[in-house]
Amino acid sequence: MALRIALTGGGSGGHLFPLIQVAKKIKEQEPQAEFLFLGPKTDMEREIIEGAGISQRKVLSGKLYRYFTWGYLLNFVKIPLGLIQSLWHLLWYMPDAVFAKGGYASVPVVIAARIYAIPVLVHESDAQPGLANRFLGSIATKVALTFDRAKIHFPPTKTIVTGGPINPNVLGGDPEAGRNWLKIKKDKPVLLILGGSQGAQIINKRIISFLPELIKRFQVVHQTGRNNFEEIKNLAQKQGYKVGHSDYHPVSFFGEEIKHIFALADVVISRSGATSIAEIAANKKPAILVPILHSANNHQRINAFEASRLGAAIVIEETNFKKNLVLTQLDQITNNTELKERLEKNIQKLYYPLAADKLAENILAIIK
């Protein structure tokens, strides 16, 4: 009988891509292995999960809050319904193990799995776990971590630091391919600005406010997010920076060409989600991290300061992300060879090239 693994998570590409990467690694060791995704069924889940050839079943889930909101009333319905759905799907599929990327979308599936005594491995991406993952870690068979700091939130006998899998499409880029794609000249260093998959409107508007000073120093490649692209492009053009005919290169969203842009970049400004940090680390780039001011459980801020503690990145709080400080830090990175090399070296501490392999090994181990 073929090995069966249920996958659960969702809500972001940062949850879904690791599920896919680990499933591929399990397939390398167990070619007959089968997978079923249980969780949300939005356009994003359909695109990513179906694109990987994995079957999926919809499971309702509700967020857990520390404070009262009217959303609690809806969640009182969603959570038990999601648990019933999970019990039904798992009964018919009866996997050998469940790999949960964590978050509220995983809660009903993991609870149902433990009711059936199915072993569960939960993966926590951030240095500061959310409420859902802390609960899931207490009932899971094993908890895998990206940041060593997160160990303090879980039973020590269950935890292992594996790092976080990243999309392999961000690796192995060719700087000349990136230069040709964007038609970038060679007269200035390249600054890459990343706001996450949805962009970051605060970073976008602050960058536009001192764009002339940035362009004196850099070719600026700016991922704005799809919803923000037209507004930011128009604001730049009002300042005289026409797309395709200046040193400002706004892009709504990067696809597979991101690996070439990473290879081309001399320095990166980015949000501090776990996936973003891992991708920067994989490409060995000096970075300025700007955590979201009000991220869930303050996880982006703690991720950023964990990177800073390791000497792996410079952190600028969102409220301080203003012209003088940003330009000063960028000048220090680009003009101080010792600092630049130190950041490039230390950021690699947050890249685990064998993360997917280790997660696959541990999933197979809890089955055996």
C-alpha positions as CSV (number, residue, x, y, z in Angstrom):
1,M,0.0,0.0,0.0
2,A,1.4,3.4,-1.0
3,L,2.5,5.8,1.7
4,R,-0.1,8.6,2.3
5,I,0.7,12.0,3.7
6,A,-1.9,14.7,4.4
7,L,-0.7,18.3,4.0
8,T,-2.3,21.3,5.7
9,G,-1.8,25.0,6.0
10,G,-2.6,27.9,3.8
11,G,-3.3,31.6,3.8
12,S,0.0,32.6,2.0
13,G,2.5,31.4,-0.5
14,G,5.0,31.2,2.4
15,H,2.9,28.4,3.9
16,L,2.1,26.5,0.6
17,F,5.4,26.4,-1.2
18,P,7.2,24.6,1.7
19,L,4.5,22.0,1.7
20,I,5.2,21.4,-2.0
21,Q,8.9,21.3,-1.6
22,V,8.7,18.7,1.3
23,A,6.3,16.6,-0.7
24,K,8.8,16.5,-3.6
25,K,11.5,15.3,-1.2
26,I,9.3,12.6,0.2
27,K,8.6,11.5,-3.3
28,E,12.3,11.2,-4.0
29,Q,12.6,8.6,-1.1
30,E,9.1,7.1,-1.5
31,P,8.2,7.3,-5.2
32,Q,4.7,5.7,-4.6
33,A,3.8,8.3,-1.9
34,E,0.4,10.0,-2.2
35,F,-0.6,13.4,-0.9
36,L,-3.8,15.2,0.0
37,F,-4.1,18.9,0.9
38,L,-6.7,19.8,3.5
39,G,-7.3,23.5,4.1
40,P,-8.6,26.7,2.5
41,K,-9.5,26.5,-1.2
42,T,-9.0,30.1,-2.5
43,D,-7.6,30.9,-5.9
44,M,-4.1,30.9,-4.4
45,E,-4.4,27.4,-2.9
46,R,-5.9,26.1,-6.2
47,E,-3.2,27.6,-8.3
48,I,-0.3,26.4,-6.1
49,I,-1.6,23.0,-4.9
50,E,-3.2,22.0,-8.2
51,G,-0.2,23.2,-10.1
52,A,1.9,20.7,-8.1
53,G,-0.5,17.9,-9.0
54,I,-1.8,17.4,-5.4
55,S,-5.5,16.7,-4.7
56,Q,-7.2,19.0,-2.2
57,R,-10.3,19.1,0.0
58,K,-11.7,22.2,1.5
59,V,-11.7,22.5,5.3
60,L,-13.2,25.5,7.1
61,S,-11.1,27.2,9.8
62,G,-11.3,30.2,12.1
63,K,-8.7,32.4,13.5
64,L,-7.9,32.4,17.2
65,Y,-7.8,35.8,18.9
66,R,-6.5,37.1,22.2
67,Y,-9.3,39.6,22.5
68,F,-13.0,39.8,21.7
69,T,-14.0,40.6,18.1
70,W,-17.3,40.0,16.3
71,G,-15.3,37.5,14.2
72,Y,-15.4,35.2,17.2
73,L,-19.1,34.5,16.6
74,L,-18.4,33.3,13.0
75,N,-15.4,31.3,14.2
76,F,-17.5,29.5,16.8
77,V,-19.3,28.0,13.7
78,K,-16.3,27.6,11.5
79,I,-14.0,25.8,13.9
80,P,-16.3,22.9,14.8
81,L,-17.5,22.5,11.2
82,G,-13.8,22.4,10.1
83,L,-13.1,19.7,12.7
84,I,-16.1,17.6,11.4
85,Q,-14.8,18.1,7.8
86,S,-11.3,17.1,8.9
87,L,-12.5,14.0,10.7
88,W,-14.5,13.0,7.6
89,H,-11.7,13.5,5.1
90,L,-9.1,11.8,7.3
91,L,-11.4,8.9,8.0
92,W,-11.7,8.2,4.3
93,Y,-8.0,9.0,3.4
94,M,-6.4,7.7,6.6
95,P,-2.9,9.1,6.0
96,D,0.2,7.7,7.6
97,A,1.2,11.2,8.8
98,V,0.1,14.8,8.6
99,F,2.6,17.6,7.7
100,A,1.2,20.9,9.0
101,K,2.7,24.3,8.0
102,G,0.9,25.7,11.0
103,G,-1.4,28.7,11.4
104,Y,-5.1,28.7,12.1
105,A,-5.8,26.9,8.8
106,S,-4.1,23.8,10.3
107,V,-5.9,23.7,13.6
108,P,-8.9,21.5,12.8
109,V,-6.9,19.1,10.7
110,V,-4.2,18.6,13.4
111,I,-6.8,18.1,16.1
112,A,-8.6,15.5,14.0
113,A,-5.4,13.7,13.2
114,R,-4.5,13.4,16.9
115,I,-8.0,12.1,17.6
116,Y,-7.2,9.3,15.1
117,A,-3.7,8.9,16.6
118,I,-2.1,9.9,13.3
119,P,1.4,11.3,13.8
120,V,1.8,15.0,13.1
121,L,4.8,17.2,12.3
122,V,4.2,21.0,12.6
123,H,6.6,23.5,11.1
124,E,7.0,26.9,12.6
125,S,8.6,29.5,10.3
126,D,8.9,32.5,12.6
127,A,11.0,33.3,15.7
128,Q,7.8,34.2,17.5
129,P,5.1,31.5,17.1
130,G,1.5,32.5,16.9
131,L,-1.2,31.3,19.2
132,A,-2.4,28.6,16.8
133,N,1.1,27.1,16.4
134,R,1.8,27.2,20.1
135,F,-1.4,25.1,20.6
136,L,-0.6,22.8,17.8
137,G,2.9,22.3,19.1
138,S,1.5,21.0,22.4
139,I,-0.4,18.2,20.7
140,A,1.9,17.5,17.7
141,T,4.3,14.5,17.6
142,K,7.2,16.7,16.4
143,V,7.8,20.5,15.9
144,A,10.3,21.7,13.3
145,L,11.6,25.3,13.6
146,T,13.2,27.8,11.3
147,F,14.6,30.0,14.2
148,D,16.4,28.5,17.1
149,R,14.8,31.2,19.4
150,A,11.4,29.6,18.9
151,K,12.4,26.6,21.0
152,I,11.4,28.4,24.2
153,H,7.7,28.1,23.1
154,F,7.6,24.3,22.7
155,P,8.3,21.1,24.6
156,P,12.1,20.6,24.2
157,T,11.8,16.9,23.6
158,K,9.6,17.6,20.5
159,T,11.6,20.3,18.8
160,I,14.2,20.2,16.0
161,V,15.7,23.1,14.0
162,T,15.4,22.4,10.3
163,G,15.2,25.8,8.8
164,G,12.5,26.7,6.3
165,P,12.2,25.4,2.7
166,I,12.2,28.1,0.0
167,N,11.1,28.1,-3.6
168,P,14.1,26.8,-5.6
169,N,13.1,29.4,-8.3
170,V,14.9,32.1,-6.3
171,L,18.3,30.4,-6.6
172,G,20.9,30.2,-9.3
173,G,20.2,33.5,-11.0
174,D,22.3,35.2,-13.7
175,P,22.9,39.0,-13.0
176,E,23.2,39.7,-16.8
177,A,19.8,38.1,-17.4
178,G,18.4,40.4,-14.7
179,R,20.1,43.4,-16.2
180,N,18.8,42.6,-19.7
181,W,15.3,41.9,-18.4
182,L,15.0,45.3,-16.8
183,K,17.4,47.1,-19.2
184,I,19.6,48.3,-16.3
185,K,22.8,50.1,-16.9
186,K,26.1,49.3,-15.2
187,D,27.0,52.8,-13.9
188,K,25.5,52.4,-10.4
189,P,24.9,49.7,-7.9
190,V,21.4,48.1,-7.8
191,L,19.0,48.5,-4.9
192,L,16.2,45.9,-4.7
193,I,13.2,46.8,-2.6
194,L,10.7,44.0,-1.6
195,G,7.5,44.5,0.2
196,G,6.3,40.9,0.3
197,S,3.9,39.3,-2.1
198,Q,1.3,42.0,-1.6
199,G,3.7,44.9,-1.6
200,A,4.1,47.3,1.3
201,Q,2.3,50.6,0.9
202,I,4.1,52.4,3.7
203,I,7.5,51.5,2.2
204,N,6.3,52.3,-1.3
205,K,5.3,55.8,-0.5
206,R,8.3,56.5,1.7
207,I,10.6,55.3,-1.2
208,I,8.8,57.6,-3.6
209,S,9.2,60.6,-1.2
210,F,13.0,60.4,-1.5
211,L,13.4,58.7,-4.8
212,P,15.6,61.5,-6.3
213,E,18.2,61.0,-3.6
214,L,18.1,57.2,-4.1
215,I,18.5,57.5,-7.8
216,K,21.6,59.6,-7.4
217,R,23.2,56.5,-5.7
218,F,21.4,53.4,-7.2
219,Q,19.5,51.8,-10.0
220,V,16.3,51.2,-8.0
221,V,14.3,48.0,-8.6
222,H,11.1,48.2,-6.7
223,Q,8.5,45.4,-6.2
224,T,5.4,47.4,-5.4
225,G,2.7,44.7,-5.2
226,R,0.0,44.2,-7.8
227,N,-2.5,46.5,-6.2
228,N,-0.1,49.3,-5.7
229,F,1.7,49.3,-9.0
230,E,-0.2,51.9,-11.0
231,E,-0.3,54.4,-8.2
232,I,3.4,54.1,-7.5
233,K,4.3,54.2,-11.2
234,N,2.2,57.4,-11.6
235,L,3.8,59.0,-8.5
236,A,7.2,58.3,-9.9
237,Q,6.3,59.6,-13.4
238,K,5.1,62.9,-11.8
239,Q,8.6,63.3,-10.6
240,G,10.0,62.7,-14.1
241,Y,11.0,59.1,-13.8
242,K,9.4,57.3,-16.7
243,V,9.3,53.5,-16.5
244,G,11.8,52.0,-18.8
245,H,13.6,55.2,-19.4
246,S,15.1,56.1,-16.1
247,D,17.0,54.5,-13.2
248,Y,13.8,53.6,-11.4
249,H,12.3,50.2,-12.3
250,P,9.0,49.4,-10.6
251,V,7.6,45.9,-10.9
252,S,4.2,44.8,-9.7
253,F,5.3,41.2,-8.8
254,F,8.3,39.0,-9.6
255,G,7.9,35.5,-11.1
256,E,10.7,33.2,-11.9
257,E,12.9,36.1,-12.9
258,I,13.3,37.0,-9.2
259,K,16.4,34.8,-9.1
260,H,18.1,36.9,-11.7
261,I,17.1,40.1,-9.9
262,F,18.5,38.7,-6.6
263,A,21.7,37.9,-8.4
264,L,21.9,41.4,-9.8
265,A,21.1,43.3,-6.5
266,D,23.9,44.8,-4.5
267,V,21.7,45.5,-1.5
268,V,18.1,44.6,-0.5
269,I,15.4,46.5,1.5
270,S,12.7,44.0,2.6
271,R,9.9,43.2,4.9
272,S,11.0,40.6,7.5
273,G,8.7,37.6,6.9
274,A,10.5,34.3,7.4
275,T,10.3,33.4,3.7
276,S,11.7,36.8,2.7
277,I,14.6,36.5,5.1
278,A,15.4,33.0,3.9
279,E,15.4,34.0,0.3
280,I,17.8,36.9,1.0
281,A,20.0,34.6,3.0
282,A,20.0,32.0,0.2
283,N,21.3,34.7,-2.1
284,K,23.9,36.1,0.4
285,K,22.7,39.7,0.1
286,P,23.3,42.5,2.6
287,A,19.9,43.7,3.7
288,I,17.9,46.3,5.6
289,L,14.8,44.7,7.2
290,V,11.7,46.8,7.8
291,P,9.2,44.8,10.0
292,I,5.5,45.4,9.7
293,L,4.5,47.6,12.7
294,H,1.5,45.5,13.7
295,S,2.2,42.0,12.4
296,A,0.5,39.1,14.1
297,N,2.2,38.3,17.4
298,N,4.8,40.9,16.4
299,H,6.5,38.1,14.5
300,Q,8.1,40.2,11.8
301,R,9.7,42.5,14.4
302,I,11.1,39.5,16.3
303,N,12.3,37.9,13.1
304,A,14.1,41.1,12.2
305,F,15.8,41.5,15.5
306,E,16.8,37.9,15.6
307,A,18.6,38.5,12.3
308,S,20.1,41.7,13.8
309,R,21.3,39.8,16.9
310,L,23.2,37.4,14.6
311,G,24.8,40.4,12.8
312,A,22.9,39.2,9.6
313,A,21.0,42.4,8.8
314,I,20.3,46.0,9.6
315,V,16.9,46.7,11.0
316,I,14.9,49.9,10.6
317,E,11.6,50.2,12.4
318,E,8.7,51.2,10.1
319,T,8.2,54.4,12.0
320,N,11.9,55.3,11.4
321,F,11.9,54.4,7.7
322,K,12.7,57.9,6.6
323,K,15.1,59.6,4.2
324,N,18.1,60.4,6.4
325,L,18.3,57.1,8.2
326,V,17.7,55.0,5.1
327,L,20.2,56.9,3.0
328,T,22.8,56.8,5.9
329,Q,22.4,53.0,6.3
330,L,22.6,52.4,2.5
331,D,25.7,54.5,2.3
332,Q,27.3,52.5,5.1
333,I,26.6,49.2,3.4
334,T,27.7,50.2,-0.1
335,N,30.8,52.2,1.0
336,N,32.0,50.1,3.9
337,T,33.4,46.9,2.4
338,E,34.0,45.3,5.9
339,L,30.3,45.8,6.9
340,K,29.0,44.6,3.5
341,E,31.1,41.4,3.7
342,R,30.1,40.8,7.3
343,L,26.4,41.1,6.5
344,E,26.8,38.8,3.5
345,K,28.5,36.2,5.6
346,N,26.2,36.4,8.6
347,I,22.9,36.3,6.7
348,Q,23.9,32.8,5.5
349,K,23.3,31.6,9.1
350,L,19.6,31.9,8.3
351,Y,19.7,29.8,5.2
352,Y,19.2,26.0,5.5
353,P,19.7,24.5,2.1
354,L,18.7,21.0,3.3
355,A,15.5,22.2,5.1
356,A,13.1,20.3,2.9
357,D,15.3,17.2,3.1
358,K,15.3,17.3,6.9
359,L,11.6,17.9,7.1
360,A,11.0,14.9,4.8
361,E,13.3,12.7,6.9
362,N,11.5,13.7,10.1
363,I,8.0,13.1,8.6
364,L,9.1,9.6,7.5
365,A,10.7,9.0,10.9
366,I,7.5,9.7,12.9
367,I,5.7,7.2,10.7
368,K,8.3,4.5,11.4
